[in-house]
């Protein structure tokens, strides 16, 4: 599934990537896929945990295409968000 | 009876330390004045030092017997300088593959890493090990290492279940923060704990080895002190502090349990976007852990400190290695904006109530600042 929204949060530390994700999720309709790029070591744990707490669907993580630091997290906004 | 612990107002990080009770400091000063000689010497001063060390060891055996609900003899008690050192001595004397939980201390996980064929068993969302997976790991292990309870989130581990389902497997039990707080589980073979846990001095820990365990003691384990020269004043301080705690343990545990209930309810009702972690029921009485979304742990600790409250955090920005707490990570918990509360001995309900009053404004201040 191709993400509709891209958030590049590289270089920003906890809690900024999660705040950006939350803001984007609140602005988007249910079913929107958001891609969050982050090199914060806490993101690997906090993005899935945020999805669980906020009833969003965590679709997975993958390395960034350009081989640099960080991971791409994909999240689907849920109707209940 | 008046309590002997008077932690500073606003201290909600008892695990980080609390002042020595005056009676403990006095006993240590007296022991240092009398017990300065080498306790192995046969002259008068040496014997005096040896008698102090023996008495401390015997007092700890008595009080630990009460905590453990079974008779522990003086000869089964060893002293050393810290819990990690006690665990290293325990495992050095018991070769073979080790099974342990993923939320044990990093020091213990490091010991497991350098040992061949170590198996690490995962935990559920409360931080409790998967007993079925542990049973499978135990089948090919010579020894298990498990904590009585997790000291970050308070959740108790199913030690008695593991002991009952694996009767041949010796368990090295980390009793940190549990002695004098809850009745210890049965079924362990070796036990470690640090005197700071019961408001005793730093630099003193105990290793208890049940007599039937085929453990190889290190050489020079003279008079029960493992590694280095015996700290006689420290041993006396550890014994005095444990005696004081065991005299008051029931009252203290009941009050701490009620105060944590108050905190749990107040945090959930007073904050939005918060997750309280750990088992709400089967837990240590004095520990509570929660994560607040959209704030940094570092900023929240600092903001609470400004308002007079000392707390700890497992968030990456507060931890030593810029990684969040391995315990929170293993639980799948939210690691940002994390706060660890541990009530010191002698903590008052007033402290807890005033913390609940300032917490919402501290969180609001940090959120407004972003």
Interface residues (C-beta under 8 A of the other chain):
Chain A: X13 X14 X15 X16 X18 X19 X22 X40 X41 X42 X45 X46 X48 X49 X50 X52 X53
Chain B: X273 X275 X293 X294 X295 X296 X297 X315 X316 X317 X322 X323 X324 X328 X329 X332 X333 X334 X335 X336 X337 X370
